[in-house]
């Protein structure tokens, strides 16, 4: 992966700032508009950087590294790293998931292990959700998509890592956000468990990560899947 240099970022700001060039052929662009766009881009890059570091802090904590060692690796004090990352991430055990989602999770972990990935990314989640018939595949079909085609498309995106996947594999920040959104969806639906369709909707709702890219390429955004979910529940609501 090539990290963009400063010239690339400046060109991106100039390209995406809709109001940079004032009408009437004025010599000077709208510098404040360009500054606003640059600040927004910098914020998105910083958020990505923060998520990247947080992901590996999660791995270190999961596998027994002390806060002192993590602080040393980051070049800060133990107190500083604890203040930044002290809040534990919520764990979703089997009791919070439907039988269908528990079965999908076996495919998720298998994909990570087979590809020697030491993380659970959104690509693994989507691959697991489309591995066999469940509420997610039925939702995709209701939205006019082929679960099998999506399974192949996301499978093509799975990359092979350089080391053996650990027994305990941490979820990436995007994956954690997706299941948190899935939990909210389940609660809104009055369900006692998170199901496969809830997690699929969570992946679409975050709009970032490999899974969101695969869904987007198939013409499946969050609104499209929400509409399909509403159609699936209509007969139940009318009964």
Helices and strands as residue ranges (DSSP letters): H 6-16, H 31-62, H 67-74, H 78-85, G 94-96, H 99-114, E 119-120, H 122-129, H 135-142, H 147-157, E 170-171, H 173-188, H 196-206, H 210-217, H 222-238
